Amino acid sequence: MLLCSQKLIAEKIIAANADYILSLKDNHPTLHQQVKIGLRQHN
């Protein structure tokens, strides 16, 4: 059985220059905050 982490999946998506949406939970508060800030800056 092959186990893949979300990080490994994200790396493969980026390497393939593909589009994908990954979920982000509140239990990673620093990352969650960084993404929120990045999305605000993007708009």
PQR file with spaces between the fields and no chain letter, atoms N, CA, C, O and H, PARSE charges and radii, in Angstrom:
ATOM       1  N    MET     1       0.843   -1.174    0.000 -0.4000 1.5000
ATOM       2  CA   MET     1       0.000    0.000    0.000 -0.0000 2.0000
ATOM       3  C    MET     1       0.894    1.245    0.000  0.5500 1.7000
ATOM       4  O    MET     1       1.811    1.358    0.814 -0.5500 1.4000
ATOM       5  N    LEU     2       0.624    2.158   -0.900 -0.4000 1.5000
ATOM       6  CA   LEU     2       1.399    3.388   -1.021 -0.0000 2.0000
ATOM       7  C    LEU     2       0.730    4.498   -0.224  0.5500 1.7000
ATOM       8  O    LEU     2      -0.450    4.792   -0.416 -0.5500 1.4000
ATOM       9  H    LEU     2      -0.121    2.067   -1.561  0.4000 1.0000
ATOM      10  N    LEU     3       1.491    5.106    0.664 -0.4000 1.5000
ATOM      11  CA   LEU     3       0.979    6.226    1.449 -0.0000 2.0000
ATOM      12  C    LEU     3       1.597    7.514    0.923  0.5500 1.7000
ATOM      13  O    LEU     3       2.815    7.598    0.763 -0.5500 1.4000
ATOM      14  H    LEU     3       2.449    4.867    0.820  0.4000 1.0000
ATOM      15  N    CYS     4       0.781    8.503    0.658 -0.4000 1.5000
ATOM      16  CA   CYS     4       1.261    9.793    0.181 -0.0000 2.0000
ATOM      17  C    CYS     4       0.841   10.880    1.150  0.5500 1.7000
ATOM      18  O    CYS     4      -0.288   10.892    1.638 -0.5500 1.4000
ATOM      19  H    CYS     4      -0.208    8.435    0.789  0.4000 1.0000
ATOM      20  N    SER     5       1.747   11.780    1.419 -0.4000 1.5000
ATOM      21  CA   SER     5       1.411   12.921    2.266 -0.0000 2.0000
ATOM      22  C    SER     5       0.893   14.046    1.394  0.5500 1.7000
ATOM      23  O    SER     5       1.115   14.062    0.183 -0.5500 1.4000
ATOM      24  H    SER     5       2.665   11.770    1.022  0.4000 1.0000
ATOM      25  N    GLN     6       0.209   14.978    2.013 -0.4000 1.5000
ATOM      26  CA   GLN     6      -0.301   16.133    1.274 -0.0000 2.0000
ATOM      27  C    GLN     6       0.869   16.933    0.703  0.5500 1.7000
ATOM      28  O    GLN     6       0.763   17.497   -0.386 -0.5500 1.4000
ATOM      29  H    GLN     6       0.029   14.965    2.997  0.4000 1.0000
ATOM      30  N    LYS     7       1.982   16.983    1.433 -0.4000 1.5000
ATOM      31  CA   LYS     7       3.159   17.703    0.949 -0.0000 2.0000
ATOM      32  C    LYS     7       3.689   17.055   -0.329  0.5500 1.7000
ATOM      33  O    LYS     7       4.016   17.756   -1.287 -0.5500 1.4000
ATOM      34  H    LYS     7       2.068   16.524    2.318  0.4000 1.0000
ATOM      35  N    LEU     8       3.776   15.740   -0.352 -0.4000 1.5000
ATOM      36  CA   LEU     8       4.258   15.026   -1.535 -0.0000 2.0000
ATOM      37  C    LEU     8       3.315   15.247   -2.717  0.5500 1.7000
ATOM      38  O    LEU     8       3.765   15.470   -3.841 -0.5500 1.4000
ATOM      39  H    LEU     8       3.511   15.170    0.426  0.4000 1.0000
ATOM      40  N    ILE     9       2.026   15.186   -2.464 -0.4000 1.5000
ATOM      41  CA   ILE     9       1.042   15.421   -3.520 -0.0000 2.0000
ATOM      42  C    ILE     9       1.185   16.841   -4.065  0.5500 1.7000
ATOM      43  O    ILE     9       1.158   17.043   -5.279 -0.5500 1.4000
ATOM      44  H    ILE     9       1.661   15.005   -1.551  0.4000 1.0000
ATOM      45  N    ALA    10       1.336   17.826   -3.176 -0.4000 1.5000
ATOM      46  CA   ALA    10       1.495   19.216   -3.601 -0.0000 2.0000
ATOM      47  C    ALA    10       2.761   19.383   -4.437  0.5500 1.7000
ATOM      48  O    ALA    10       2.742   20.096   -5.441 -0.5500 1.4000
ATOM      49  H    ALA    10       1.357   17.662   -2.190  0.4000 1.0000
ATOM      50  N    GLU    11       3.849   18.746   -4.046 -0.4000 1.5000
ATOM      51  CA   GLU    11       5.096   18.836   -4.807 -0.0000 2.0000
ATOM      52  C    GLU    11       4.916   18.276   -6.212  0.5500 1.7000
ATOM      53  O    GLU    11       5.433   18.843   -7.175 -0.5500 1.4000
ATOM      54  H    GLU    11       3.865   18.167   -3.230  0.4000 1.0000
ATOM      55  N    LYS    12       4.187   17.168   -6.339 -0.4000 1.5000
ATOM      56  CA   LYS    12       3.947   16.570   -7.658 -0.0000 2.0000
ATOM      57  C    LYS    12       3.062   17.467   -8.518  0.5500 1.7000
ATOM      58  O    LYS    12       3.280   17.586   -9.724 -0.5500 1.4000
ATOM      59  H    LYS    12       3.767   16.708   -5.557  0.4000 1.0000
ATOM      60  N    ILE    13       2.076   18.088   -7.908 -0.4000 1.5000
ATOM      61  CA   ILE    13       1.189   19.003   -8.638 -0.0000 2.0000
ATOM      62  C    ILE    13       1.980   20.190   -9.156  0.5500 1.7000
ATOM      63  O    ILE    13       1.832   20.582  -10.314 -0.5500 1.4000
ATOM      64  H    ILE    13       1.898   17.991   -6.929  0.4000 1.0000
ATOM      65  N    ILE    14       2.823   20.766   -8.300 -0.4000 1.5000
ATOM      66  CA   ILE    14       3.646   21.909   -8.692 -0.0000 2.0000
ATOM      67  C    ILE    14       4.615   21.503   -9.798  0.5500 1.7000
ATOM      68  O    ILE    14       4.790   22.242  -10.767 -0.5500 1.4000
ATOM      69  H    ILE    14       2.943   20.448   -7.360  0.4000 1.0000
ATOM      70  N    ALA    15       5.245   20.338   -9.664 -0.4000 1.5000
ATOM      71  CA   ALA    15       6.195   19.869  -10.670 -0.0000 2.0000
ATOM      72  C    ALA    15       5.525   19.676  -12.029  0.5500 1.7000
ATOM      73  O    ALA    15       6.152   19.868  -13.071 -0.5500 1.4000
ATOM      74  H    ALA    15       5.103   19.738   -8.877  0.4000 1.0000
ATOM      75  N    ALA    16       4.249   19.296  -12.010 -0.4000 1.5000
ATOM      76  CA   ALA    16       3.509   19.075  -13.258 -0.0000 2.0000
ATOM      77  C    ALA    16       2.894   20.369  -13.791  0.5500 1.7000
ATOM      78  O    ALA    16       2.251   20.365  -14.840 -0.5500 1.4000
ATOM      79  H    ALA    16       3.740   19.140  -11.164  0.4000 1.0000
ATOM      80  N    ASN    17       3.090   21.474  -13.070 -0.4000 1.5000
ATOM      81  CA   ASN    17       2.507   22.765  -13.437 -0.0000 2.0000
ATOM      82  C    ASN    17       0.993   22.649  -13.598  0.5500 1.7000
ATOM      83  O    ASN    17       0.399   23.221  -14.512 -0.5500 1.4000
ATOM      84  H    ASN    17       3.612   21.476  -12.217  0.4000 1.0000
ATOM      85  N    ALA    18       0.388   21.894  -12.685 -0.4000 1.5000
ATOM      86  CA   ALA    18      -1.053   21.624  -12.747 -0.0000 2.0000
ATOM      87  C    ALA    18      -1.799   22.517  -11.756  0.5500 1.7000
ATOM      88  O    ALA    18      -1.197   23.129  -10.874 -0.5500 1.4000
ATOM      89  H    ALA    18       0.870   21.429  -11.943  0.4000 1.0000
ATOM      90  N    ASP    19      -3.101   22.578  -11.918 -0.4000 1.5000
ATOM      91  CA   ASP    19      -3.966   23.327  -11.017 -0.0000 2.0000
ATOM      92  C    ASP    19      -4.689   22.355  -10.097  0.5500 1.7000
ATOM      93  O    ASP    19      -5.153   21.301  -10.534 -0.5500 1.4000
ATOM      94  H    ASP    19      -3.590   22.081  -12.635  0.4000 1.0000
ATOM      95  N    TYR    20      -4.781   22.713   -8.825 -0.4000 1.5000
ATOM      96  CA   TYR    20      -5.449   21.858   -7.859 -0.0000 2.0000
ATOM      97  C    TYR    20      -5.728   22.676   -6.614  0.5500 1.7000
ATOM      98  O    TYR    20      -5.007   23.630   -6.324 -0.5500 1.4000
ATOM      99  H    TYR    20      -4.404   23.568   -8.471  0.4000 1.0000
ATOM     100  N    ILE    21      -6.745   22.320   -5.890 -0.4000 1.5000
ATOM     101  CA   ILE    21      -7.060   22.987   -4.626 -0.0000 2.0000
ATOM     102  C    ILE    21      -6.832   21.991   -3.492  0.5500 1.7000
ATOM     103  O    ILE    21      -7.400   20.899   -3.485 -0.5500 1.4000
ATOM     104  H    ILE    21      -7.331   21.544   -6.126  0.4000 1.0000
ATOM     105  N    LEU    22      -5.997   22.381   -2.540 -0.4000 1.5000
ATOM     106  CA   LEU    22      -5.752   21.561   -1.355 -0.0000 2.0000
ATOM     107  C    LEU    22      -6.477   22.186   -0.179  0.5500 1.7000
ATOM     108  O    LEU    22      -6.526   23.409   -0.048 -0.5500 1.4000
ATOM     109  H    LEU    22      -5.535   23.268   -2.545  0.4000 1.0000
ATOM     110  N    SER    23      -7.033   21.352    0.666 -0.4000 1.5000
ATOM     111  CA   SER    23      -7.733   21.884    1.837 -0.0000 2.0000
ATOM     112  C    SER    23      -6.729   22.288    2.910  0.5500 1.7000
ATOM     113  O    SER    23      -5.630   21.741    2.998 -0.5500 1.4000
ATOM     114  H    SER    23      -6.993   20.359    0.560  0.4000 1.0000
ATOM     115  N    LEU    24      -7.130   23.247    3.709 -0.4000 1.5000
ATOM     116  CA   LEU    24      -6.294   23.737    4.794 -0.0000 2.0000
ATOM     117  C    LEU    24      -7.156   23.855    6.034  0.5500 1.7000
ATOM     118  O    LEU    24      -8.188   24.525    6.023 -0.5500 1.4000
ATOM     119  H    LEU    24      -8.023   23.691    3.637  0.4000 1.0000
ATOM     120  N    LYS    25      -6.729   23.202    7.101 -0.4000 1.5000
ATOM     121  CA   LYS    25      -7.502   23.205    8.339 -0.0000 2.0000
ATOM     122  C    LYS    25      -6.980   24.260    9.305  0.5500 1.7000
ATOM     123  O    LYS    25      -5.840   24.713    9.203 -0.5500 1.4000
ATOM     124  H    LYS    25      -5.891   22.658    7.110  0.4000 1.0000
ATOM     125  N    ASP    26      -7.828   24.635   10.230 -0.4000 1.5000
ATOM     126  CA   ASP    26      -7.453   25.616   11.252 -0.0000 2.0000
ATOM     127  C    ASP    26      -6.436   25.073   12.261  0.5500 1.7000
ATOM     128  O    ASP    26      -5.896   25.843   13.055 -0.5500 1.4000
ATOM     129  H    ASP    26      -8.754   24.267   10.313  0.4000 1.0000
ATOM     130  N    ASN    27      -6.165   23.769   12.246 -0.4000 1.5000
ATOM     131  CA   ASN    27      -5.227   23.225   13.228 -0.0000 2.0000
ATOM     132  C    ASN    27      -3.771   23.500   12.853  0.5500 1.7000
ATOM     133  O    ASN    27      -2.857   23.032   13.532 -0.5500 1.4000
ATOM     134  H    ASN    27      -6.604   23.144   11.601  0.4000 1.0000
ATOM     135  N    HIS    28      -3.552   24.256   11.779 -0.4000 1.5000
ATOM     136  CA   HIS    28      -2.236   24.760   11.406 -0.0000 2.0000
ATOM     137  C    HIS    28      -2.345   26.286   11.378  0.5500 1.7000
ATOM     138  O    HIS    28      -2.376   26.885   10.304 -0.5500 1.4000
ATOM     139  H    HIS    28      -4.294   24.637   11.228  0.4000 1.0000
ATOM     140  N    PRO    29      -2.405   26.917   12.557 -0.5600 1.5000
ATOM     141  CA   PRO    29      -2.738   28.341   12.621  0.2800 2.0000
ATOM     142  C    PRO    29      -1.759   29.256   11.880  0.5500 1.7000
ATOM     143  O    PRO    29      -2.191   30.226   11.258 -0.5500 1.4000
ATOM     144  N    THR    30      -0.466   28.977   11.928 -0.4000 1.5000
ATOM     145  CA   THR    30       0.495   29.840   11.249 -0.0000 2.0000
ATOM     146  C    THR    30       0.322   29.747    9.739  0.5500 1.7000
ATOM     147  O    THR    30       0.264   30.769    9.056 -0.5500 1.4000
ATOM     148  H    THR    30      -0.114   28.189   12.433  0.4000 1.0000
ATOM     149  N    LEU    31       0.240   28.539    9.222 -0.4000 1.5000
ATOM     150  CA   LEU    31       0.049   28.346    7.787 -0.0000 2.0000
ATOM     151  C    LEU    31      -1.284   28.925    7.347  0.5500 1.7000
ATOM     152  O    LEU    31      -1.372   29.567    6.300 -0.5500 1.4000
ATOM     153  H    LEU    31       0.287   27.709    9.778  0.4000 1.0000
ATOM     154  N    HIS    32      -2.319   28.701    8.139 -0.4000 1.5000
ATOM     155  CA   HIS    32      -3.651   29.217    7.819 -0.0000 2.0000
ATOM     156  C    HIS    32      -3.611   30.740    7.703  0.5500 1.7000
ATOM     157  O    HIS    32      -4.179   31.309    6.771 -0.5500 1.4000
ATOM     158  H    HIS    32      -2.248   28.180    8.989  0.4000 1.0000
ATOM     159  N    GLN    33      -2.944   31.393    8.643 -0.4000 1.5000
ATOM     160  CA   GLN    33      -2.840   32.854    8.628 -0.0000 2.0000
ATOM     161  C    GLN    33      -2.036   33.332    7.419  0.5500 1.7000
ATOM     162  O    GLN    33      -2.408   34.319    6.783 -0.5500 1.4000
ATOM     163  H    GLN    33      -2.483   30.931    9.400  0.4000 1.0000
ATOM     164  N    GLN    34      -0.942   32.647    7.095 -0.4000 1.5000
ATOM     165  CA   GLN    34      -0.121   33.024    5.947 -0.0000 2.0000
ATOM     166  C    GLN    34      -0.912   32.923    4.644  0.5500 1.7000
ATOM     167  O    GLN    34      -0.786   33.782    3.772 -0.5500 1.4000
ATOM     168  H    GLN    34      -0.639   31.846    7.612  0.4000 1.0000
ATOM     169  N    VAL    35      -1.716   31.890    4.513 -0.4000 1.5000
ATOM     170  CA   VAL    35      -2.527   31.719    3.309 -0.0000 2.0000
ATOM     171  C    VAL    35      -3.580   32.814    3.220  0.5500 1.7000
ATOM     172  O    VAL    35      -3.812   33.363    2.144 -0.5500 1.4000
ATOM     173  H    VAL    35      -1.819   31.192    5.221  0.4000 1.0000
ATOM     174  N    LYS    36      -4.220   33.137    4.342 -0.4000 1.5000
ATOM     175  CA   LYS    36      -5.224   34.203    4.342 -0.0000 2.0000
ATOM     176  C    LYS    36      -4.600   35.529    3.906  0.5500 1.7000
ATOM     177  O    LYS    36      -5.185   36.262    3.108 -0.5500 1.4000
ATOM     178  H    LYS    36      -4.032   32.691    5.217  0.4000 1.0000
ATOM     179  N    ILE    37      -3.415   35.835    4.430 -0.4000 1.5000
ATOM     180  CA   ILE    37      -2.718   37.071    4.062 -0.0000 2.0000
ATOM     181  C    ILE    37      -2.359   37.044    2.578  0.5500 1.7000
ATOM     182  O    ILE    37      -2.543   38.041    1.880 -0.5500 1.4000
ATOM     183  H    ILE    37      -2.940   35.240    5.078  0.4000 1.0000
ATOM     184  N    GLY    38      -1.856   35.928    2.097 -0.4000 1.5000
ATOM     185  CA   GLY    38      -1.489   35.806    0.692 -0.0000 2.0000
ATOM     186  C    GLY    38      -2.673   35.981   -0.231  0.5500 1.7000
ATOM     187  O    GLY    38      -2.554   36.598   -1.290 -0.5500 1.4000
ATOM     188  H    GLY    38      -1.707   35.118    2.664  0.4000 1.0000
ATOM     189  N    LEU    39      -3.816   35.443    0.160 -0.4000 1.5000
ATOM     190  CA   LEU    39      -5.011   35.575   -0.668 -0.0000 2.0000
ATOM     191  C    LEU    39      -5.513   37.028   -0.683  0.5500 1.7000
ATOM     192  O    LEU    39      -5.984   37.512   -1.712 -0.5500 1.4000
ATOM     193  H    LEU    39      -3.913   34.941    1.020  0.4000 1.0000
ATOM     194  N    ARG    40      -5.410   37.706    0.437 -0.4000 1.5000
ATOM     195  CA   ARG    40      -5.806   39.119    0.479 -0.0000 2.0000
ATOM     196  C    ARG    40      -4.907   39.948   -0.432  0.5500 1.7000
ATOM     197  O    ARG    40      -5.388   40.831   -1.141 -0.5500 1.4000
ATOM     198  H    ARG    40      -5.027   37.313    1.273  0.4000 1.0000
ATOM     199  N    GLN    41      -3.615   39.673   -0.416 -0.4000 1.5000
ATOM     200  CA   GLN    41      -2.655   40.416   -1.241 -0.0000 2.0000
ATOM     201  C    GLN    41      -2.856   40.118   -2.720  0.5500 1.7000
ATOM     202  O    GLN    41      -2.594   40.970   -3.569 -0.5500 1.4000
ATOM     203  H    GLN    41      -3.224   38.955    0.161  0.4000 1.0000
ATOM     204  N    HIS    42      -3.314   38.927   -3.026 -0.4000 1.5000
ATOM     205  CA   HIS    42      -3.519   38.525   -4.424 -0.0000 2.0000
ATOM     206  C    HIS    42      -4.717   39.243   -5.037  0.5500 1.7000
ATOM     207  O    HIS    42      -4.728   39.523   -6.236 -0.5500 1.4000
ATOM     208  H    HIS    42      -3.527   38.235   -2.336  0.4000 1.0000
ATOM     209  N    ASN    43      -5.715   39.538   -4.228 -0.4000 1.5000
ATOM     210  CA   ASN    43      -6.937   40.177   -4.745 -0.0000 2.0000
ATOM     211  C    ASN    43      -6.744   41.620   -4.902  0.5500 1.7000
ATOM     212  O    ASN    43      -7.662   42.323   -5.325 -0.5500 1.4000
ATOM     213  H    ASN    43      -5.707   39.311   -3.255  0.4000 1.0000
